[in-house]
Amino acid sequence: MSEFSLMAIALGGAFGSVSRFLVAQEMGRRFGNFLPYGTFAVNVIGSLALGWLATIFIDRSEINSALRLGIVVGFLGAFTTFSTFSLESVQLLISGSITRSLLNIAANTVVCIGMCYLGIQLARLS
């Protein structure tokens, strides 16, 4: 792996983590904290983007590999938050909010898988 690829991943990761923080803050401000809406939003957006980009990148070999890595591994890897989703779901369970925890788990799982599929289908239309 080239130094340029590593730098692209690092730069993408920096932008992805800051973007995740900003989206989470805004979602919490707008919708409150009944569910961890920020984590849900970034996972939905990230799933759609990953499905779309992975499909686009397969068909377009002219796209620089460092750019691909910077976006997919760096940006989307830092932007999506499965570990945060897991922690928040467990915290809801521990606090006795079983219904909210299960709703959070179901919504993230179903919607994010659906968005990834949608991203693939949208990319195939291009």
For each residue, the residues with C-beta under 8 A, 3 or more apart:
1: 5 6
2: 5 6 66
3: 6 7
4: 7 8 66
5: 1 2 8 9 65 66 69 70
6: 1 2 3 9 10
7: 3 4 10 11 66
8: 4 5 11 12 66 67 69 70 74
9: 5 6 12 13 69 70 73 74
10: 6 7 13 14 74
11: 7 8 14 15 70 74
12: 8 9 15 16 69 70 71 73 74 75 76 77 78
13: 9 10 16 17 73 74 75 77 78
14: 10 11 17 18 74 78
15: 11 12 18 19 74 75 78
16: 12 13 19 20 74 75 76 77 78 79
17: 13 14 20 21 78 79
18: 14 15 21 22
19: 15 16 22 23 42 75 79
20: 16 17 23 24 38 42 78 79 80 81
21: 17 18 24 25
22: 18 19 25 26
23: 19 20 26 27 38 41 42 45
24: 20 21 27 28 36 38 39 41 42
25: 21 22 28 29 38
26: 22 23 29 30 38
27: 23 24 30 31 37 38 40 41
28: 24 25 31 32 33 37 38
29: 25 26
30: 26 27 37
31: 27 28 34 37
32: 28 37
33: 28 36 37
34: 31 37 100
35: 40 100 103 104 107
36: 24 33 39 40 84 85 88 104
37: 27 28 30 31 32 33 34 40 41
38: 20 23 24 25 26 27 28 41 42
39: 24 36 42 43 81 84 85 88 108
40: 27 35 36 37 43 44 85 104 107 108 111
41: 23 24 27 37 38 44 45
42: 19 20 23 24 38 39 45 46 79 80 81
43: 39 40 46 47 80 81 82 85 108 112
44: 40 41 47 48 108 111 112 115
45: 23 41 42 48 49 79 115
46: 42 43 49 50 76 79 80 112
47: 43 44 50 51 80 111 112 113 115 116 119
48: 44 45 51 52 115 116 118 119
49: 45 46 52 53 76 119
50: 46 47 53 54 72 76 80 116 119
51: 47 48 54 55 115 116 117 118 119 120 123
52: 48 49 55 56 119 120 122 123
53: 49 50 56 57 71 72 76 119 123
54: 50 51 57 58 72 119 120 123
55: 51 52 58 59 119 120 123 124
56: 52 53 59 60 63 123 126
57: 53 54 60 63 68 72
58: 54 55
59: 55 56 123
60: 56 57 63
61:
62:
63: 56 57 60 67 68
64: 67 68
65: 5 68 69
66: 2 4 5 7 8 69 70
67: 8 63 64 70 71
68: 57 63 64 65 71 72
69: 5 8 9 12 65 66 72 73 74
70: 5 8 9 11 12 66 67 73 74 75
71: 12 53 67 68 74 75 76
72: 50 53 54 57 68 69 75 76 77
73: 9 12 13 69 70 76 77
74: 8 9 10 11 12 13 14 15 16 69 70 71 77 78
75: 12 13 15 16 19 70 71 72 78 79
76: 12 16 46 49 50 53 71 72 73 79 80
77: 12 13 16 72 73 74 80
78: 12 13 14 15 16 17 20 74 75
79: 16 17 19 20 42 45 46 75 76
80: 20 42 43 46 47 50 76 77
81: 20 39 42 43 84 85
82: 43 85 86
83: 86 87
84: 36 39 81 87 88
85: 36 39 40 43 81 82 88 89 104 108
86: 82 83 89 90
87: 83 84 90 91
88: 36 39 84 85 91 92 104
89: 85 86 92 93 101 104 105
90: 86 87 93 94 101
91: 87 88 94 95
92: 88 89 95 97 98 100 101 104
93: 89 90 96 97 98 101
94: 90 91
95: 91 92
96: 93
97: 92 93 100 101
98: 92 93 101 102
99: 102 103
100: 34 35 92 97 103 104
101: 89 90 92 93 97 98 104 105
102: 98 99 105 106
103: 35 99 100 106 107
104: 35 36 40 85 88 89 92 100 101 107 108
105: 89 101 102 108 109
106: 102 103 109 110
107: 35 40 103 104 110 111
108: 39 40 43 44 85 104 105 111 112
109: 105 106 112 113
110: 106 107 113 114
111: 40 44 47 107 108 114 115
112: 43 44 46 47 108 109 115 116
113: 47 109 110 116 117
114: 110 111 117 118
115: 44 45 47 48 51 111 112 118 119
116: 47 48 50 51 112 113 119 120
117: 51 113 114 120 121
118: 48 51 114 115 121 122
119: 47 48 49 50 51 52 53 54 55 115 116 122 123
120: 51 52 54 55 116 117 123 124
121: 117 118 124 125
122: 52 118 119 125 126
123: 51 52 53 54 55 56 59 119 120 126
124: 55 120 121
125: 121 122
126: 56 122 123
